Amino acid sequence: MEYVKMLTKRRNNLMDRYTDLINRNNLSEKELMIKRELRKQIMDLDFEIEEIE
């Protein structure tokens, strides 16, 4: 259960960063890549958390 809490906290931190990027205009190419990577990591964590629960 402690592991799920850690994963959830990590996911929430990534989601905060992702949301910040979503709310900004005129993202650079690097920021767009970061945004895509964050979304991928969030989806991976969602899947892992779901598998554990």
URRA-V242338 format. One record per pair of residues at least 4 apart in sequence whose ideal C-beta (glycine too) atoms are under 8 Angstrom apart, sorted by the first residue. I is the first residue (numbers start at 1). GAP is how many residues later the second one is. Records with the same first field share a line. If there is no record, write none. Layout:
I->GAP / GAP
//
This chain:
1->4
2->4
3->4 / 49
4->4 / 45 / 48 / 49
5->4
6->4
7->4 / 38 / 41 / 42 / 45
8->4 / 41
9->4
10->4 / 35
11->4 / 31 / 34 / 35 / 38
12->4
13->4
14->4 / 24 / 27 / 28 / 31
15->4 / 27
16->4
17->4 / 21
18->4 / 17 / 20 / 21 / 24
19->4
20->4
21->6 / 10 / 13 / 14 / 17
22->13
24->7
27->4 / 5 / 8
28->4
29->4
30->4
31->4
32->4
33->4
34->4
35->4
36->4
37->4
38->4
39->4
40->4
41->4
42->4
43->4
44->4
45->4
46->4
47->4
48->4
49->4
//
